[in-house]
Amino acid sequence: MDAAGWLAKAESFLAERDVPEARASAEFLLAEVLGVGRGTAAARGERALTERQAFQFWDWVKRRGRREPIAYIVGTQPFLGLDLEVSRDCLIPRPETEELVLECERLIASVPAPKILEIGTGTGCAAIALSQLLPQATIFATDVSDKALALALKNAIAHNVHHRIRFVREDLFSDRQSLRGWADLVVSNPPYVPSRDVDRLEPEVRMEPRLALDGGPDGLDAIRAIVAGAPKMLKSGGALALEIEERQGAAVSRLLNAAGFSGVHVRKDASGRDRIAVGRLPEK
């Protein structure tokens, strides 16, 4: 069977299982198998697949049919021009987090050698991207998962920034005296989905670690802890940037104001949804 035949078969198989954008999923998986761009894979419909390629493609299609995210199937995900390895131990990097990183770059663009503390690094996507955008930055990236930290370090090594990022297992905030008043920026994409909503998420999202999704009854448990602890870690004038759920803008703004942050604002993402909450400690 040629590529066009495999694509048609895969599209039908995925559509029968209510996989969103069945054709696009089939084209992406075939492109990965063939090692070409998605458009090229579709255009070369007469190309015959080897037995090995056909086996690999159909195995991936069946996994996609079970609603496994494409990133977990192929093992990588693009993020701000980076090709990052992913696994079921971490959230899959998303465009919203790319916007968080770009907001962080704006927040500390004028700091000559910024010190950044990231809480919940996952794949390391934000820390690695920031280290490339801000080559003079020193980054301390934490996570509660040893497997996530191992993957983040692997990604940092692959992009040759591991010497500027220290990955450490921490539960949100500890009373580390060495980090008090240390950071110019604290950044986090914490778990922020209300517990009652986690089981209503798309099947693909529910395959991601619940620990990285479930933010407690109102989705704000981790955010409260970060907002309460950040002032101890930030320098005077330092900034806090958080990715939030689109319904949490007002609540997170109140938390930031109550914690003594100034210039509190919420930025919308490319889809017009509240997504990034920012505050800055007053200068002393």
One Martini backbone bead per residue (centre of mass of N, CA, C, O) as a GRO file, in nm:
protein
  284
    1MET     BB    1   0.098   0.035   0.021
    2ASP     BB    2   0.062   0.356  -0.002
    3ALA     BB    3   0.051   0.657   0.148
    4ALA     BB    4  -0.241   0.724   0.071
    5GLY     BB    5  -0.363   0.464   0.183
    6TRP     BB    6  -0.270   0.498   0.477
    7LEU     BB    7  -0.410   0.768   0.527
    8ALA     BB    8  -0.700   0.678   0.477
    9LYS     BB    9  -0.706   0.454   0.687
   10ALA     BB   10  -0.631   0.633   0.933
   11GLU     BB   11  -0.856   0.839   0.916
   12SER     BB   12  -1.088   0.639   0.952
   13PHE     BB   13  -0.998   0.516   1.221
   14LEU     BB   14  -0.998   0.787   1.385
   15ALA     BB   15  -1.285   0.887   1.327
   16GLU     BB   16  -1.431   0.639   1.462
   17ARG     BB   17  -1.278   0.751   1.748
   18ASP     BB   18  -1.300   1.069   1.777
   19VAL     BB   19  -1.055   1.206   1.662
   20PRO     BB   20  -0.915   1.486   1.639
   21GLU     BB   21  -0.804   1.557   1.348
   22ALA     BB   22  -0.744   1.293   1.181
   23ARG     BB   23  -0.577   1.380   0.936
   24ALA     BB   24  -0.353   1.533   1.085
   25SER     BB   25  -0.255   1.297   1.252
   26ALA     BB   26  -0.178   1.112   1.017
   27GLU     BB   27   0.025   1.305   0.881
   28PHE     BB   28   0.217   1.337   1.118
   29LEU     BB   29   0.293   1.039   1.161
   30LEU     BB   30   0.399   0.989   0.876
   31ALA     BB   31   0.620   1.202   0.877
   32GLU     BB   32   0.780   1.074   1.110
   33VAL     BB   33   0.837   0.803   0.971
   34LEU     BB   34   0.971   0.945   0.704
   35GLY     BB   35   1.126   1.221   0.771
   36VAL     BB   36   0.914   1.453   0.708
   37GLY     BB   37   0.702   1.668   0.617
   38ARG     BB   38   0.370   1.689   0.619
   39GLY     BB   39   0.333   1.789   0.325
   40THR     BB   40   0.515   1.575   0.195
   41ALA     BB   41   0.360   1.322   0.280
   42ALA     BB   42   0.097   1.399   0.126
   43ALA     BB   43   0.225   1.447  -0.166
   44ARG     BB   44   0.358   1.139  -0.151
   45GLY     BB   45   0.131   0.907  -0.216
   46GLU     BB   46   0.309   0.694  -0.398
   47ARG     BB   47   0.468   0.611  -0.170
   48ALA     BB   48   0.633   0.350  -0.034
   49LEU     BB   49   0.631   0.144   0.235
   50THR     BB   50   0.788  -0.011   0.447
   51GLU     BB   51   0.749  -0.251   0.669
   52ARG     BB   52   0.852  -0.086   0.907
   53GLN     BB   53   0.686   0.171   0.856
   54ALA     BB   54   0.406   0.041   0.866
   55PHE     BB   55   0.422  -0.065   1.153
   56GLN     BB   56   0.478   0.203   1.293
   57PHE     BB   57   0.234   0.361   1.195
   58TRP     BB   58   0.006   0.170   1.302
   59ASP     BB   59   0.087   0.179   1.595
   60TRP     BB   60   0.041   0.485   1.625
   61VAL     BB   61  -0.253   0.494   1.537
   62LYS     BB   62  -0.363   0.319   1.766
   63ARG     BB   63  -0.275   0.510   1.991
   64ARG     BB   64  -0.440   0.750   1.889
   65GLY     BB   65  -0.713   0.595   1.912
   66ARG     BB   66  -0.663   0.608   2.242
   67ARG     BB   67  -0.578   0.924   2.287
   68GLU     BB   68  -0.291   0.966   2.251
   69PRO     BB   69  -0.059   1.179   2.247
   70ILE     BB   70   0.160   1.265   2.009
   71ALA     BB   71   0.403   1.334   2.188
   72TYR     BB   72   0.414   1.048   2.321
   73ILE     BB   73   0.450   0.885   2.064
   74VAL     BB   74   0.717   1.044   1.948
   75GLY     BB   75   0.874   1.202   2.209
   76THR     BB   76   0.804   1.503   2.110
   77GLN     BB   77   0.829   1.878   2.144
   78PRO     BB   78   0.771   2.183   2.051
   79PHE     BB   79   0.958   2.491   2.179
   80LEU     BB   80   1.063   2.771   2.077
   81GLY     BB   81   1.249   2.588   1.865
   82LEU     BB   82   1.245   2.339   2.034
   83ASP     BB   83   1.342   1.995   2.088
   84LEU     BB   84   1.154   1.797   2.309
   85GLU     BB   85   1.148   1.569   2.541
   86VAL     BB   86   0.894   1.330   2.629
   87SER     BB   87   0.665   1.219   2.894
   88ARG     BB   88   0.443   1.083   3.133
   89ASP     BB   89   0.595   1.264   3.369
   90CYS     BB   90   0.484   1.510   3.190
   91LEU     BB   91   0.399   1.780   3.062
   92ILE     BB   92   0.302   1.920   2.775
   93PRO     BB   93   0.407   2.153   2.592
   94ARG     BB   94   0.270   2.486   2.541
   95PRO     BB   95   0.180   2.785   2.406
   96GLU     BB   96   0.118   2.926   2.678
   97THR     BB   97   0.414   2.885   2.785
   98GLU     BB   98   0.549   3.052   2.573
   99GLU     BB   99   0.417   3.318   2.671
  100LEU     BB  100   0.540   3.313   2.950
  101VAL     BB  101   0.835   3.333   2.860
  102LEU     BB  102   0.808   3.605   2.704
  103GLU     BB  103   0.722   3.763   2.953
  104CYS     BB  104   0.980   3.715   3.115
  105GLU     BB  105   1.170   3.855   2.922
  106ARG     BB  106   1.039   4.136   2.960
  107LEU     BB  107   1.069   4.167   3.273
  108ILE     BB  108   1.418   4.110   3.250
  109ALA     BB  109   1.574   4.262   3.014
  110SER     BB  110   1.736   4.485   3.210
  111VAL     BB  111   1.889   4.254   3.341
  112PRO     BB  112   2.209   4.156   3.318
  113ALA     BB  113   2.207   3.894   3.551
  114PRO     BB  114   1.973   3.694   3.594
  115LYS     BB  115   1.765   3.545   3.848
  116ILE     BB  116   1.597   3.222   3.829
  117LEU     BB  117   1.286   3.081   3.952
  118GLU     BB  118   1.155   2.756   3.910
  119ILE     BB  119   0.828   2.602   3.939
  120GLY     BB  120   0.785   2.328   3.779
  121THR     BB  121   0.959   2.218   3.510
  122GLY     BB  122   0.953   1.935   3.397
  123THR     BB  123   1.097   1.935   3.087
  124GLY     BB  124   1.235   2.241   3.090
  125CYS     BB  125   1.123   2.450   2.886
  126ALA     BB  126   1.146   2.727   3.029
  127ALA     BB  127   1.441   2.721   3.123
  128ILE     BB  128   1.567   2.670   2.844
  129ALA     BB  129   1.449   2.911   2.693
  130LEU     BB  130   1.561   3.129   2.888
  131SER     BB  131   1.864   3.055   2.848
  132GLN     BB  132   1.853   3.146   2.543
  133LEU     BB  133   1.729   3.437   2.573
  134LEU     BB  134   1.925   3.450   2.856
  135PRO     BB  135   2.256   3.392   2.870
  136GLN     BB  136   2.309   3.542   3.170
  137ALA     BB  137   2.146   3.345   3.319
  138THR     BB  138   2.035   3.211   3.630
  139ILE     BB  139   1.900   2.879   3.701
  140PHE     BB  140   1.641   2.755   3.925
  141ALA     BB  141   1.501   2.425   3.905
  142THR     BB  142   1.195   2.274   4.006
  143ASP     BB  143   1.075   1.955   4.151
  144VAL     BB  144   0.895   1.659   4.269
  145SER     BB  145   1.015   1.497   4.021
  146ASP     BB  146   1.265   1.288   3.931
  147LYS     BB  147   1.183   1.226   3.637
  148ALA     BB  148   1.156   1.515   3.543
  149LEU     BB  149   1.445   1.607   3.610
  150ALA     BB  150   1.586   1.407   3.423
  151LEU     BB  151   1.457   1.517   3.164
  152ALA     BB  152   1.543   1.811   3.188
  153LEU     BB  153   1.845   1.755   3.182
  154LYS     BB  154   1.849   1.617   2.908
  155ASN     BB  155   1.747   1.867   2.753
  156ALA     BB  156   1.972   2.060   2.841
  157ILE     BB  157   2.204   1.900   2.716
  158ALA     BB  158   2.095   1.901   2.421
  159HIS     BB  159   2.113   2.243   2.447
  160ASN     BB  160   2.363   2.347   2.612
  161VAL     BB  161   2.242   2.454   2.934
  162HIS     BB  162   2.324   2.293   3.202
  163HIS     BB  163   2.539   2.508   3.324
  164ARG     BB  164   2.274   2.725   3.387
  165ILE     BB  165   2.115   2.484   3.532
  166ARG     BB  166   1.947   2.398   3.836
  167PHE     BB  167   1.832   2.084   3.938
  168VAL     BB  168   1.568   2.049   4.192
  169ARG     BB  169   1.422   1.895   4.463
  170GLU     BB  170   1.102   2.049   4.526
  171ASP     BB  171   0.830   2.173   4.738
  172LEU     BB  172   0.809   2.447   4.598
  173PHE     BB  173   0.874   2.557   4.911
  174SER     BB  174   1.140   2.641   5.108
  175ASP     BB  175   1.377   2.736   5.373
  176ARG     BB  176   1.604   2.851   5.187
  177GLN     BB  177   1.850   3.060   5.261
  178SER     BB  178   2.001   3.076   4.977
  179LEU     BB  179   1.714   3.204   4.837
  180ARG     BB  180   1.692   3.454   4.983
  181GLY     BB  181   1.675   3.721   4.785
  182TRP     BB  182   1.771   3.602   4.485
  183ALA     BB  183   1.543   3.678   4.281
  184ASP     BB  184   1.416   3.839   3.987
  185LEU     BB  185   1.255   3.563   3.918
  186VAL     BB  186   0.936   3.403   3.933
  187VAL     BB  187   0.829   3.088   3.786
  188SER     BB  188   0.503   2.933   3.683
  189ASN     BB  189   0.334   2.612   3.595
  190PRO     BB  190   0.088   2.518   3.765
  191PRO     BB  191  -0.149   2.360   3.914
  192TYR     BB  192  -0.506   2.474   3.799
  193VAL     BB  193  -0.713   2.252   3.810
  194PRO     BB  194  -0.994   2.171   3.913
  195SER     BB  195  -1.076   1.874   4.041
  196ARG     BB  196  -1.366   1.845   3.903
  197ASP     BB  197  -1.227   1.887   3.597
  198VAL     BB  198  -1.024   1.663   3.527
  199ASP     BB  199  -1.237   1.432   3.430
  200ARG     BB  200  -1.332   1.642   3.180
  201LEU     BB  201  -1.111   1.615   3.014
  202GLU     BB  202  -0.944   1.530   2.772
  203PRO     BB  203  -0.802   1.231   2.716
  204GLU     BB  204  -0.518   1.342   2.661
  205VAL     BB  205  -0.489   1.501   2.931
  206ARG     BB  206  -0.547   1.255   3.129
  207MET     BB  207  -0.252   1.129   3.063
  208GLU     BB  208  -0.148   1.324   3.239
  209PRO     BB  209  -0.028   1.432   3.522
  210ARG     BB  210  -0.217   1.503   3.790
  211LEU     BB  211  -0.013   1.665   3.961
  212ALA     BB  212   0.005   1.888   3.711
  213LEU     BB  213  -0.321   1.967   3.726
  214ASP     BB  214  -0.417   1.958   4.025
  215GLY     BB  215  -0.540   2.252   4.221
  216GLY     BB  216  -0.786   2.178   4.360
  217PRO     BB  217  -1.098   2.288   4.425
  218ASP     BB  218  -1.008   2.589   4.275
  219GLY     BB  219  -0.698   2.570   4.154
  220LEU     BB  220  -0.513   2.741   4.400
  221ASP     BB  221  -0.310   2.596   4.584
  222ALA     BB  222  -0.033   2.649   4.444
  223ILE     BB  223  -0.064   2.952   4.405
  224ARG     BB  224  -0.076   3.030   4.701
  225ALA     BB  225   0.204   2.921   4.777
  226ILE     BB  226   0.366   3.096   4.581
  227VAL     BB  227   0.269   3.378   4.665
  228ALA     BB  228   0.360   3.346   4.963
  229GLY     BB  229   0.676   3.268   4.896
  230ALA     BB  230   0.807   3.470   4.690
  231PRO     BB  231   0.902   3.720   4.864
  232LYS     BB  232   1.146   3.556   4.993
  233MET     BB  233   1.297   3.509   4.699
  234LEU     BB  234   1.289   3.803   4.626
  235LYS     BB  235   1.384   4.080   4.520
  236SER     BB  236   1.380   4.391   4.497
  237GLY     BB  237   1.161   4.421   4.223
  238GLY     BB  238   1.064   4.154   4.176
  239ALA     BB  239   0.916   3.889   3.980
  240LEU     BB  240   0.592   3.735   3.907
  241ALA     BB  241   0.504   3.441   3.705
  242LEU     BB  242   0.182   3.304   3.593
  243GLU     BB  243   0.008   3.035   3.508
  244ILE     BB  244  -0.343   3.023   3.421
  245GLU     BB  245  -0.665   2.998   3.442
  246GLU     BB  246  -0.909   3.172   3.270
  247ARG     BB  247  -1.093   3.209   3.557
  248GLN     BB  248  -0.842   3.339   3.761
  249GLY     BB  249  -0.763   3.638   3.743
  250ALA     BB  250  -0.902   3.777   3.989
  251ALA     BB  251  -0.802   3.587   4.215
  252VAL     BB  252  -0.495   3.624   4.163
  253SER     BB  253  -0.486   3.927   4.195
  254ARG     BB  254  -0.569   3.926   4.492
  255LEU     BB  255  -0.332   3.761   4.597
  256LEU     BB  256  -0.107   3.955   4.506
  257ASN     BB  257  -0.202   4.206   4.657
  258ALA     BB  258  -0.205   4.074   4.945
  259ALA     BB  259   0.122   4.008   4.918
  260GLY     BB  260   0.247   4.301   4.794
  261PHE     BB  261   0.202   4.346   4.508
  262SER     BB  262   0.270   4.521   4.212
  263GLY     BB  263   0.144   4.570   3.905
  264VAL     BB  264  -0.101   4.403   3.864
  265HIS     BB  265  -0.153   4.156   3.598
  266VAL     BB  266  -0.340   4.027   3.309
  267ARG     BB  267  -0.276   3.818   3.046
  268LYS     BB  268  -0.344   3.734   2.728
  269ASP     BB  269  -0.379   3.520   2.493
  270ALA     BB  270  -0.415   3.443   2.160
  271SER     BB  271  -0.735   3.373   2.245
  272GLY     BB  272  -0.825   3.585   2.485
  273ARG     BB  273  -0.718   3.457   2.753
  274ASP     BB  274  -0.660   3.427   3.063
  275ARG     BB  275  -0.298   3.334   3.159
  276ILE     BB  276  -0.115   3.579   3.289
  277ALA     BB  277   0.034   3.647   3.600
  278VAL     BB  278   0.151   3.967   3.740
  279GLY     BB  279   0.416   4.070   3.972
  280ARG     BB  280   0.573   4.325   4.191
  281LEU     BB  281   0.800   4.425   4.395
  282PRO     BB  282   0.877   4.669   4.574
  283GLU     BB  283   1.090   4.913   4.607
  284LYS     BB  284   1.347   4.995   4.861
   0.00000   0.00000   0.00000
